[in-house]
Structures are given as C-alpha cells and as structure tokens.
Amino acid sequence: MVNRRPAHLTAREEEILRVIRRSIQDRGEAMSVRELAREVGMRSTASVAYHLANLEKRGALVRDGRSWQTCRLTR
C-alpha cells in the first residue's frame, strides 16, 4: 500500500501535523494525545484522536503501534 499525503488538509490537520513533526524532531517521538490537545488549544482529547484517525486514513501519518506516540509522518 502506497501512502500519499492528501491534496487538501484542513487548517487544524495542518497544525496537528506541524506539532507532530516538531515533536518528533525535538523528542524523537510524537506527543501523547493529551499533550497534542494542549499544544493545539483543544479541550477534547477525543477530538484530537478523531483528527489523528482521519489523518491516518488519508495516509498523512502511520502508527507503528497502538499508541499515537508511535506515529510517524509519511512525508
């Protein structure tokens, strides 16, 4: 299966990917859902998980395990 970054991402999805990219560069892994929610200014971790699942379905990121902290960006 070839993962391609979707042509159009929402502003929130772009922001989430930016934060994940920075976290991976700085810490070597993505943030937890709770940390990510705090960083992008969202109160609901369920909303963040929803966006992450959409990004995964659309091929923008891939998880290596069950946790979102194991995700990596496809591009």
GIPE-V23125 format. One record per residue. N is the residue number from 1. SS is DSSP state (helix for helix, strand for strand, loop for the rest). OMEGA is omega in whole degrees, -180 to 180 (* if undefined). NEAR is the number of other ideal C-beta (glycine too) atoms within 12 Angstrom. Layout:
[[N SS OMEGA NEAR] [N SS OMEGA NEAR]]
This chain:
[[1 loop -180 6] [2 loop 177 8] [3 loop 176 18] [4 loop 178 12] [5 loop 180 19] [6 loop -179 20] [7 loop -176 8] [8 loop 174 10] [9 loop 177 21] [10 loop 178 16] [11 helix 180 12] [12 helix 179 22] [13 helix 177 29] [14 helix 180 20] [15 helix 179 22] [16 helix 179 39] [17 helix 178 34] [18 helix -180 23] [19 helix 178 35] [20 helix -180 39] [21 helix 180 24] [22 helix 180 21] [23 helix 180 25] [24 helix 179 22] [25 helix -176 15] [26 helix -172 13] [27 helix -178 15] [28 loop 177 12] [29 loop 178 23] [30 loop 178 36] [31 loop 171 31] [32 loop 180 23] [33 helix 180 29] [34 helix 178 20] [35 helix 180 22] [36 helix 178 37] [37 helix -180 26] [38 helix -177 16] [39 helix -178 21] [40 helix 175 29] [41 loop 178 14] [42 loop 179 23] [43 loop -173 11] [44 loop 175 16] [45 helix 177 20] [46 helix 178 14] [47 helix 178 21] [48 helix 179 32] [49 helix 177 23] [50 helix 179 21] [51 helix 179 33] [52 helix 178 37] [53 helix 178 20] [54 helix 178 21] [55 helix 177 37] [56 helix 179 28] [57 helix -178 16] [58 loop 174 23] [59 loop -179 20] [60 loop 177 32] [61 strand -178 34] [62 strand 175 25] [63 strand 176 25] [64 loop 180 14] [65 loop -180 12] [66 loop -176 8] [67 loop 175 17] [68 helix 177 34] [69 helix 179 24] [70 helix -177 20] [71 strand 174 32] [72 strand -179 25] [73 strand -179 27] [74 loop 177 21] [75 loop * 17]]
